[in-house]
C-alpha cells in the first residue's frame, strides 16, 4: 500500500482478478472432485465473499449438495482469538 505495508489481496477483491483466476479455480476444483470425495456437504472457509463466490459457482455447476460457510481461521486469530475455542468446538461439531 502507500505506507509500504503488505496488504492481503484476495481473488474476489477485484473483478479483474476474479476473472483472471476463474478458469484456474474451476480446473482446480474439478481435479479435487475427481479424488472421489463426498459432495453432499462442502465446508467453506470464509463466510462472506469466499462463501458467496463458491455458492454462486455451486448454483451454476451443482458440485455440492450444500455449502456450509465457516469463519476463516485468519479472521478468528486476528479478530476473535479470545473465542477461538468456541470456534474449534463449532467446527468439530459440524465436521462430526
C-alpha positions as CSV (number, residue, x, y, z in Angstrom):
1,X,0.0,0.0,0.0
2,X,1.0,3.6,0.0
3,X,2.5,3.2,3.5
4,X,4.8,0.4,2.3
5,X,3.0,-2.3,4.2
6,X,2.0,-5.7,2.7
7,X,-1.7,-5.9,2.0
8,X,-3.8,-9.1,1.8
9,X,-5.5,-9.2,-1.6
10,X,-7.9,-12.0,-2.4
11,X,-9.1,-13.3,-5.7
12,X,-12.5,-11.7,-5.1
13,X,-11.2,-8.2,-4.3
14,X,-11.5,-7.1,-7.9
15,X,-13.5,-8.3,-10.8
16,X,-10.3,-8.3,-13.0
17,X,-8.5,-10.7,-10.6
18,X,-11.6,-12.9,-10.2
19,X,-11.9,-13.2,-14.0
20,X,-8.2,-13.9,-14.3
21,X,-8.4,-16.7,-11.7
22,X,-11.8,-18.2,-12.8
23,X,-10.6,-20.9,-15.1
24,X,-7.9,-22.0,-12.7
25,X,-10.4,-22.1,-9.8
26,X,-12.8,-24.3,-11.9
27,X,-10.0,-26.6,-13.1
28,X,-8.5,-27.0,-9.6
29,X,-11.9,-27.7,-8.0
30,X,-12.8,-30.3,-10.7
31,X,-9.5,-32.0,-10.2
32,X,-10.1,-32.2,-6.5
33,X,-13.6,-33.6,-7.0
34,X,-12.0,-36.4,-9.0
35,X,-10.5,-37.7,-5.8
36,X,-13.8,-39.3,-5.1
37,X,-14.7,-37.2,-2.1
38,X,-18.2,-36.9,-0.6
39,X,-20.0,-34.0,-2.2
40,X,-23.2,-33.8,-0.2
41,X,-21.7,-31.1,2.0
42,X,-18.9,-28.6,1.4
43,X,-17.4,-26.6,4.2
44,X,-16.2,-23.2,3.0
45,X,-13.5,-21.3,4.9
46,X,-14.8,-17.8,4.8
47,X,-18.4,-16.9,5.4
48,X,-18.6,-13.7,3.4
49,X,-17.1,-13.1,-0.1
50,X,-15.5,-16.6,-0.4
51,X,-18.8,-18.2,0.5
52,X,-20.7,-16.0,-1.9
53,X,-18.4,-16.9,-4.8
54,X,-18.4,-20.6,-4.0
55,X,-22.1,-20.7,-3.5
56,X,-22.8,-18.9,-6.8
57,X,-20.4,-21.3,-8.6
58,X,-22.2,-24.3,-7.0
59,X,-25.6,-23.0,-8.1
60,X,-24.3,-22.8,-11.6
61,X,-22.4,-26.1,-11.7
62,X,-24.0,-28.3,-9.0
63,X,-20.8,-29.6,-7.4
64,X,-22.2,-30.0,-3.9
65,X,-25.5,-30.7,-2.1
66,X,-25.0,-27.8,0.1
67,X,-22.2,-25.4,1.2
68,X,-21.7,-24.6,4.9
69,X,-19.8,-21.3,5.5
70,X,-17.3,-21.2,8.4
71,X,-15.4,-18.3,9.8
72,X,-12.0,-18.1,8.2
73,X,-9.2,-19.2,10.6
74,X,-7.2,-16.0,9.9
75,X,-10.2,-13.9,10.8
76,X,-10.6,-15.9,14.0
77,X,-7.0,-15.5,15.0
78,X,-6.9,-11.8,14.0
79,X,-10.2,-10.6,15.5
80,X,-11.7,-13.3,17.7
81,X,-8.7,-15.0,19.2
82,X,-10.3,-14.9,22.7
83,X,-13.2,-17.0,21.4
84,X,-11.1,-19.5,19.3
85,X,-12.0,-22.5,21.5
86,X,-15.7,-21.7,20.7
87,X,-14.9,-21.8,17.0
88,X,-12.9,-25.0,17.4
89,X,-15.9,-26.6,19.2
90,X,-18.3,-25.4,16.5
91,X,-16.1,-26.7,13.7
92,X,-15.6,-30.1,15.3
93,X,-19.4,-30.4,15.9
94,X,-20.1,-29.6,12.3
95,X,-17.5,-32.0,10.9
96,X,-18.6,-35.0,13.0
